[in-house]
């Protein structure tokens, strides 16, 4: 039934809002050797327009997500110009539906855990540049119920690879450029025991940072997402 399919795709969108691995300005700056960090992030997103088969079917499909991330990082310098920074990311949050999609309900839970291993390189011959590669793997550890339309756990794995180039234009200005690709596993226990598949998603992000001090910076930027088409059965 079309309504059921729309609801199913909406729950996939809700999960992706919680699990999106966005890069913050300065994330690919090299951390000092032996650094241990614990970070907390908060993100609020909302949407109201619903499209099916490229046509707008509702302007009152209200979906709100309050998401938090707990992130733990440790930095190791095996050689002078390279930093390896293993990390763990744990999402948590609340997703609420209302309006024309109120039947989806709401959920509050812990999401899927992500393990990452960013590697950052500052060449001695070009110290104004920083290059980085960051593989991440997300495991289906979060709360998941195939009878519920909204879940923070996705019941599938995904793998992300991010490539970064930072150009330190001036001691006070830095340009961050990051491109990534996400490969998704399938969820064979979706709503009504359906199968959910998603194509590879790509994203480009760019930020211009103003470094007020060694510990404080302001950044502005944006990004572009393409791919990631989701299908149920």
N, C-alpha and C positions, 0 to 999 in steps of 0.2 A: 504494500500500500504506500502511496506517495508520502502521506503524512508521516508514517513510521520511518521512511527513508530519510526525510528531512530531519526528524528528531535525532536519528542515528548520526547523521553527519554533523549536527550541531554539537552532540556530545564529544565527537572527535575534535571539533574546534575548541571546545572548552578545555580538553586535556592539553592540546597544543599551546593554549595560552599559558597554562601553568608551567609547561616544560620547555618553553622557548629559551634557548641558550644565547641570550643577547650579550654582546660585549660592551663593557663600560669604558669610557675614555681612560686610557692609562693602564688597562688590564694587561697589555703586553710589554709594559716596562719591566726591565730586569729587576728582581728583588735581591737584596743583599744575601750572601751565603749564610745559611743557617736560620733564615727568617721563618718564624711560625706565625700564622695569622688565622684568626677566626672572624668571619664577616657575616653580616646579616643584610639582606636586600628585601625591599618591599616594592611591589608593582601592582597597580590597579588598572584594569582594562574593562571596557564596556562596549557593547554593540547593540544595535536595534534593527538594522536592515537585514532581511533574510532573502537569499537568492537560491533558486533551484533551476537547473538547466539554463543558466545565464539570464534568468528572468527574476525580477524582484517580486516576491510573493507576500512580503509583509514589511511594514515599517514600525511594527510594534512587537518585534521579537527580541525582547530585552534579555541580554545575557551579561552578567557582571562577574568578574573574577578578582578576588583579593588574594594575591599570591605572595608568599615569602620564600626566601632561599637562605639556608644556612650553608656556608662554604668554609672549608678548612684547607689551608695551603701550607706546604713546607718547601723551602727553596734549597737546592743543592747545586754547588758549582764544581763539577768534576775537573774543569780547566777554567782558566781565567775568563775567557770570552763566552762561555756557555753557562746558562742557568737552566736546570731541570726542576720543575715545580709540580710534583704530584699533588693532587687535590681531590676532595670529595664534596659533592654538592647534594643537598637534601631539600627538595621542595615541599612546601605545605601551604594550605590555603583553603579558601571557601569559594564555591561557584554557585550562583543563584540565577534562576530563570524566572521571568515573569511576562506579563502581557500575553501575546498569542502563543507563547511556548511555556506557559506556567506549568503545564503538565510534566515538564522535565524535572521540576522540583529543585532541590538544592543539596549540596554535599559539603562536608568539612572533613578533611583527612590529610594524611601524609602521602606524598607522591612517590615517584620512582627515583631511586638513588642513582647518581651519576659519578663515574670515576674518570679522571682526566690526567694527562701527563704533558702539559705544555713544555716546549723546549724553545729557549730564546737565545739568539746569537747576535753579538755585537762585534763585527769584524774590526780588527785593529787598524786596517788600512782605510776604513770608512766609519769612524766612530759616531758620525751623525745619524747612522742608520741602525735600526734594530729589525731583525728578521725573526719570525716565529712560526712554529707549527705546533698545533695542539689537537691531539686525538682525544676524543671523549667517547665513553660507552655508557649507555643508560640501560639498567636492568629492570625487569618488571617486578619490583619489590613493593610497590605502593598498594594501597587499598583498592580493590576492584570487585565489582559485583555485576555480573552480566544481566541481572534483572533491573539494574538501575540505569537510567538514561544519562546520568552525570557521574563521572568518576575522575579522581585525580590520578589514580594509577591507570596505565594504558594497557596492561596485560600484553606487552610486546617489548622487544628490545629496539634500540636504535643506536647508530654509530655516527659521530660527527667528526669531521676534520676541518680545522680552521687554519688558514694561512694569513699571516700578518706582515705588514711592512710599516714601520714607523720612521718618519723623517723628521729629525730635530732641526727645523728650519733656523731656529734661533734659540738661545738658552731659555727664552720665555715662551716660545711657540713650537708646538709639535703637531704633525699631521698623522693621524692613525688611519690605516686602511686595512680592513679585514674582509676576507671572503671565505665562505664555508659551504659545505655540502652535508646534508643529513640523509642517511639511508635508513629506512624503516623496515622492521620485521612485520609480519602480519599478525593480527589478532583473530584467532580462529574460534574464539568464544565471545563474540560480540553480542549485541542485543538479540535475543531470540536465537542464540547459537548461530548467528551469521558470521561471515568472514569479512574483516575490514582490511583493506590494503591501501598503501599510500606510496606514491612515486617519490623519487628523490627530490628534496627541497634544497634550493640554493639561496644564499643571502650575501649581499654586499653591504658593508657598513663603513662609514667614514666620519671621523671627528676631527675638529680643530680644537686643540687645547691651549689655553693660556695658563702657564705655570707661574702662579703668584709666588710660591716658595717651594722648596724641596718637598714639602708635605701637603701643599694645597694647590689645587688646579680647578679651573672652570673649563667646561667643554660644551661645544655645540656641534650637532651633526645630524645624520639621518641614514637611511638605508633603503634597500630595494630587495624584495623577496619575490622569487618566481619558482614555478614548479610545485611539487607537493600535492598534486591532485589526489583526492581521497575517494575511494569507492567502497560501497558495501554490497557484497554478492555481485 
